[in-house]
Amino acid sequence: MVTTSQMSRNITMNIYETLYGFSDSIVPIPILATGVEISEDGLTYRFPLRAGVKFHNGKEMGAEDVRASLERYKAIGGTASMLAGVTSIEASGPLEVTLTMEKPFPGFLEAFASPRAPAVIIPAEEAGKPANEIAVIGTGPYKFVEYVPDSHVRLERFADYAADETHADIDGFGGKKTAYLDSVTFRVIPEPGAAVAALEAGEVQLLEQIPVPTARRLAGNSEMKVYENSPWAFLVFIFNLNEAPADNPKFREAVQIALNSEEIMAIATEGLFNLYHGWMYEGTTYDAGEIGKDRYNVADLDRARALLAEAGYSGQPFTILTDTQGPERNKAAVVIAEQLRAIGVNVVINQVDWPTALQIRLQDTGWSAWTLTMGIEPYLGPEALISTFAGPATHFRKADPELDALYAELVDTADLTARKAVFARIQQRLDTFAPVIKLGETGLMQASSAKVEGFRPFRFPRVYNVWFAD
């Protein structure tokens, strides 16, 4: 895919498939491949392909289709950088593709399985066409029928879909998929109240997201089902290290100590949140334990004022950038502003539309800090998350050499125990250098008609393995 748009991914991942994808437990699993053989030197990845997989145009998938798809992705894919270290993509057999690396990349399979802009497999005849000019032809359980702008996208069941019979059920982006519904229509309803009204009127059967108060109301309705999709994202507060006073580490520490994250999250998320200091989800592979806990959700105003004095802060404006599109982000900005004013910080809020916020945050000056929800990065794991904090394109507008060195060490380390140790040092650095503050974790509330069976919340709405009760 050439886009990282969540809305696009939500629909197309019911149409397209990849060689590898994440399981429910966020482990890379084969989908159109049957596995992978990695050479001892880490330079070649041989992917045997599943036999008998058909595209929606009736053609049977072969190695040349996979090779052409990956070459296309390497040229114009939404996250083409994940294939930057691949020097050749070879159809090494009728049902076998081999990728050769410039140098070993221990995290390659995780990057290759990323759903941010999935490296989907399309017919070779389509792969040579420019972006947005290909026919929508995948191998998934549903095939594309029509797209009406500002209205809907309609899919229908692919009768010749080749399910992965090595699984008993769906598993993350893979597993055994079954299209029970004859057709599925994704409707665009931007206004949440109108979307809920459509659900209650029976005009739609499933809503991807509903307001938290609405979820509480619908929970008592026997004609509805309500789902909690948590954890979904980190809510974070990012400093601009190029702009005073946020360029001062002692000032950032004062902010860190002043913030009451529980109050921020409760108001910003309307109660759907989890407090956790770690930069990976609690209990997951790279969870670094207690590191950073002592500076999280402290809300010690006297200590924060003392740190401000130590920083030499003299009332310079501190501009918080936020946007109108994300209620969690702009509510968090308002609460943070009040908490920082309480310790004497001269806070200004600059609330703009989302595209404008994205433009402003790319400037080295004109903003001091920014509220952001990070959904896909923490889900993908430490490399994806820290890549946004490292290098010349860092969210902080100024790279931290120590963090950059740790990120490079993480990328080059193959042993899991050693990688976990590196990530623990990264979490330590984020805590003490404080270029970004994690406020907490958010979730999504979803709802369906009670007659919808089989639906399970995930990173995108899987409409396969879903059916209607009699």
Sequence and secondary structure as in RCSB ss.txt:
>XXXX:A:sequence
MVTTSQMSRNITMNIYETLYGFSDSIVPIPILATGVEISEDGLTYRFPLRAGVKFHNGKEMGAEDVRASLERYKA
IGGTASMLAGVTSIEASGPLEVTLTMEKPFPGFLEAFASPRAPAVIIPAEEAGKPANEIAVIGTGPYKFVEYVPD
SHVRLERFADYAADETHADIDGFGGKKTAYLDSVTFRVIPEPGAAVAALEAGEVQLLEQIPVPTARRLAGNSEMK
VYENSPWAFLVFIFNLNEAPADNPKFREAVQIALNSEEIMAIATEGLFNLYHGWMYEGTTYDAGEIGKDRYNVAD
LDRARALLAEAGYSGQPFTILTDTQGPERNKAAVVIAEQLRAIGVNVVINQVDWPTALQIRLQDTGWSAWTLTMG
IEPYLGPEALISTFAGPATHFRKADPELDALYAELVDTADLTARKAVFARIQQRLDTFAPVIKLGETGLMQASSA
KVEGFRPFRFPRVYNVWFAD
>XXXX:A:secstr
     HHHHHHHTTT  BSEEE TTS EEESSBS  EE TTS EEEEEB TT B TTS B  HHHHHHHHHHHHH
H TTGGGGTTEEEEEEEETTEEEEEESS  TTHHHHHT  SS  B   HHHHTS TT S    SSSEEEEEEETT
TEEEEEE TT    TTSSSEETTEE     SSEEEEE   SHHHHHHHHHTTS SEEEEE HHHHHHHTT TTEE
EEEEEEEEEEEEEE TTSTTTT HHHHHHHHHH  HHHHHHHHTTT EE    SS TTSTT  TTTTGGGSS   
HHHHHHHHHHHT    EEEEEEESS HHHHHHHHHHHHHHHTTT EEEEEEE HHHHHHHTTSSSS SEEEEEE 
HHHHH HHHHHHTTSSTT TTSS  HHHHHHHHHHHH   HHHHHHHHHHHHHHHHHH SEEEEEEEEEEEEEET
TEES    SS   TT EE  
